[in-house]
């Protein structure tokens, strides 16, 4: 596993936190610990210090690589406790370490393990779930400061997007080299070109570029892309729009990139061309409007109004399928692929300097297909800076 640069960040004394999770699966503990591990472990704050309780196997590496101020040997603590309590386990070790440091109350995330929470309460700790009615702050997230990215995190997002670009290049090459058969199916290297083949090519290219599409990717041709999170399957046809959404994790930093491009092998119809040009224009208008102080809701309204002005209708069609522009215009990303802040009508909060967000308007109509363009930016005081860069050449002869 790659060594990860650690960056220590202080925790507020008035709201000590407790986590129990796996860094490869949970963004909060990955951010809090600065540590990469494939198994769950407990960690907490005490008087502004970050404490990790690691099994013996991980203690040495955690001391060398993590952002913890103090690394405790969980195996050793449990062994000592079992001399007087043969049934001592992780909960007992957490209580022992917390009380030694004068902490009796913690805020915990909403996804904290229920069985462990109940046992800790039995042992006397007071635990309040973030966002619950008993939480004086009632903040639904444990670390809202995580939405403001450090330079290292921004570099990781850029690296994830470079891996995505390697995937786009692989698909563009395959489309350029393919030719349609009598049925209009694209033939590449003697075989029918399918979404599955392109997905394999993308995965291989992103791995070679230092990334991994660990949550999948989207390669959706034709009307499959109208369901905008459809992964895609089956043959790719000439003169058919193809939505390619690649969101690899950068393996060196553990941050995600997230980019989308739309392609067509052959010649676009007037309806396809009009729709692609509309989406690309909307994409550019949002990026131009991004700056600190603008709300996610206001940014989302930009493509909504623009598409409506062009006559694109959003809502269920006669078959009950939603068409038009029916998703948000973007979202935050980092250790999670989807996180705050969201560009949607439900987000009245202003963006702040350091937010990393995607910009991804789209349009979707059966018979025409789907189209989406997506890039990542970091919010600045007077605008934004791109964290992704790849051509928008969508029509491939």
Rosetta blueprint (number, residue, H / E / L):
1 X L
2 X L
3 X L
4 X L
5 X L
6 X L
7 X L
8 X L
9 X L
10 X L
11 X L
12 X L
13 X H
14 X H
15 X H
16 X L
17 X E
18 X E
19 X E
20 X E
21 X E
22 X L
23 X L
24 X L
25 X L
26 X L
27 X H
28 X H
29 X H
30 X H
31 X H
32 X H
33 X H
34 X L
35 X L
36 X L
37 X L
38 X L
39 X L
40 X L
41 X E
42 X E
43 X E
44 X E
45 X E
46 X E
47 X L
48 X L
49 X E
50 X E
51 X E
52 X E
53 X E
54 X E
55 X L
56 X H
57 X H
58 X H
59 X H
60 X H
61 X H
62 X H
63 X H
64 X H
65 X H
66 X L
67 X L
68 X L
69 X L
70 X E
71 X E
72 X E
73 X E
74 X H
75 X H
76 X H
77 X H
78 X H
79 X H
80 X H
81 X H
82 X L
83 X L
84 X L
85 X L
86 X L
87 X L
88 X L
89 X L
90 X H
91 X H
92 X H
93 X H
94 X H
95 X H
96 X H
97 X H
98 X H
99 X H
100 X H
101 X L
102 X L
103 X L
104 X L
105 X E
106 X E
107 X E
108 X E
109 X L
110 X L
111 X L
112 X L
113 X L
114 X H
115 X H
116 X H
117 X H
118 X H
119 X H
120 X H
121 X H
122 X H
123 X L
124 X L
125 X L
126 X E
127 X E
128 X E
129 X E
130 X L
131 X L
132 X L
133 X L
134 X L
135 X L
136 X L
137 X L
138 X L
139 X L
140 X L
141 X L
142 X L
143 X L
144 X H
145 X H
146 X H
147 X H
148 X E
149 X L
150 X L
151 X H
152 X H
153 X H
154 X H
155 X H
156 X H
157 X H
158 X H
159 X H
160 X H
161 X H
162 X H
163 X H
164 X H
165 X H
166 X H
167 X H
168 X H
169 X H
170 X H
171 X H
172 X H
173 X H
174 X H
175 X H
176 X H
177 X H
178 X L
179 X E
180 X E
181 X L
182 X L
183 X L
184 X L
185 X E
186 X E
187 X E
188 X E
189 X L
190 X L
191 X E
192 X E
193 X L
194 X E
195 X H
196 X H
197 X H
198 X H
199 X H
200 X H
201 X H
202 X H
203 X H
204 X H
205 X H
206 X H
207 X H
208 X H
209 X L
210 X L
211 X E
212 X E
213 X L
214 X L
215 X L
216 X L
217 X L
218 X E
219 X E
220 X E
221 X E
222 X H
223 X H
224 X H
225 X H
226 X H
227 X L
228 X L
229 X L
230 X L
231 X L
232 X L
233 X L
234 X L
235 X E
236 X L
237 X E
238 X L
239 X L
240 X L
241 X E
242 X E
243 X E
244 X E
245 X E
246 X E
247 X L
248 X L
249 X E
250 X E
251 X L
252 X L
253 X L
254 X L
255 X L
256 X E
257 X L
258 X L
259 X E
260 X E
261 X E
262 X E
263 X E
264 X E
265 X E
266 X L
267 X L
268 X L
269 X L
270 X H
271 X H
272 X H
273 X H
274 X H
275 X H
276 X H
277 X H
278 X H
279 X H
280 X H
281 X H
282 X H
283 X H
284 X H
285 X H
286 X H
287 X H
288 X H
289 X H
290 X L
291 X L
292 X L
293 X L
294 X L
295 X E
296 X H
297 X H
298 X H
299 X H
300 X H
301 X H
302 X H
303 X H
304 X H
305 X H
306 X H
307 X H
308 X H
309 X H
310 X L
311 X L
312 X L
313 X L
314 X L
315 X E
316 X E
317 X L
318 X L
319 X L
320 X L
321 X L
322 X E
323 X E
324 X E
325 X L
326 X L
327 X L
328 X L
329 X L
330 X E
331 X E
332 X E
333 X L
334 X L
335 X L
336 X L
337 X L
338 X L
339 X E
340 X E
341 X E
342 X E
343 X E
344 X L
345 X L
346 X L
347 X L
348 X L
349 X L
350 X E
351 X L
352 X L
353 X L
354 X L
355 X E
356 X E
357 X E
358 X E
359 X E
360 X L
361 X L
362 X E
363 X E
364 X E
365 X E
366 X L
367 X L
368 X L
369 X E
370 X E
371 X E
372 X E
373 X L
374 X E
375 X E
376 X E
377 X E
378 X E
379 X E
380 X L
381 X L
382 X L
383 X L
384 X E
385 X E
386 X E
387 X L
388 X L
389 X L
390 X L
391 X L
392 X L
393 X L
394 X L
395 X E
396 X E
397 X L
